[in-house]
């Protein structure tokens, strides 16, 4: 009975009549109901808000990941999702890379302080000089170096100057070659890295001013043009001829400009030059340095991989790489296969002895880069030649008291090499080749050689207001010029020499002759891309010291 009464007592609390007779308890029940409802509603609202915030956060994470991938893509870095292994940075490489970056900061800060907006800095007198018509050569040349090194504030200041102050409407007779490789190349590289369309528009502006230079009867361009009035001509000292390097070193930049703007006129102008030269191309793949712009044929017999010939051969290879190494760019590849690579050594005979320019020290890098288009035996032959030439170029530096190379060297039979013209103007060609050889072989010896050269620059060329060349590499007497290519090329190649191979990957970028990296873009109409050889960037290994 007790259990029965207890059960009946509990049941009365669910009987509505019980509360109708007790108003206070009814009110209390109502309040409890409202509170419980509010608690449940608030919890659902919190869950819903949390889900919305979580969705927003996930979207933000996805967007940031896409932006990071875009940044990696712009800087030539491979995604972690590609399956490639992440190689831990060598602490020595990190330290050396930082030292090169600090050198770039010193050079750039000196330019900003004493020569902002002018072409080049004269560090000894702390003033600027417009050696290229006032086109801001050092600034434009340095854009991609600043970007690659992560110097964001400096890059932004330079970008703002280009947007607001870079004016090409100048009554100035400009070198088509120098303006193309420095200004057009520098602006296109900055565009490829940053995706800032302002750079592309500026590149198009200056390229349009250069185009009348190609209006000759043969299509071989004149080498000088007035930027304001469009009057092209050749230097008087060439006897009316065009120079081989100056006429055949615009292809990378103008093809890239056509690819990015969709306007074929730039590519058509420069590719016609190769078509004309192919009509009379000799069997050994070597052309004289003077070309008649009316007939398109060589007019003198001097042949060299040095000054006035060098970058023409470089671009035959690099346009083939830029064009995905397909049949679309076969006209560039065919002339670059000499019958015997040793017959084409970058030296020339003067008064019975051999002479070689330091400028020709780009050739080891070119041969190494080009060696990947052949079978194993041929590839090994070209790579061996590249390594031997690099050893010679490095000894240009090691043979002087300052450990900096002179402008050219003589090879006397049975004797050591001897410096000829003894100045050094901060040239990049040797460190350029060391960069390629390290990337392609993994041999850390090339890093050590590059580091030794960098230390020689620091010891002999660095002053309080920038970097200067030497009037004489034997005495160390300094000149008064910081060449723009020191920031564009020398320091960039040194920085990349101590950076992971994924930074500006050689499978994704091609460097113009001023070291401006241009993104490799698939050429329309390419149907045989699957056949193109891949540049194999080797694992690290030790080598001779």
Secondary structure, DSSP 8 states (H G I E B T S, - for coil): -HHHHHHHHHHGGG-HHHHHT-HHHHHHHHHHHHHHHHHHHHHHHHHHHHHHHHHHHHHHHHHHHHHHHHHHHHTT---GGGT-------HHHHHHHHHHHHHHHHHHHHHHHHHTTSSEEETTTTEEE-TTSSS-HHHHHHHHHHHHTT-HHHHHHHHHHHHHH-------EEEHHHIIIIIIHHHHHHHHHH--HHHHHHHHHHHHHHGGGG-SSSS---SEEETTT--EE--GGGTT-EEHHHHSS-HHHHHHHHHHH--THHHHHHHHHHHHHHTT--TTS---SEE-TTT-SB-S----SSTTTHHHHHHHHHHHHHTTTSGGGHHHHHTT--S-GGGG-S-EEETTEEEEEGGGGGHHHHHHHHGGGS-HHHHHHHHHHHHHHHHHHHHHHHTSTTS---SEEEE-TTS--EESS--B----HHHHHHHHHHHHH-BTHHHHHHHHHHHHHHHHTEETTEE--BS-TTT--B-S-B-HHIIIIIHHHHHHHTS-TTTT-TTTEEE-TTS-EEE----TT---GGG---------B----
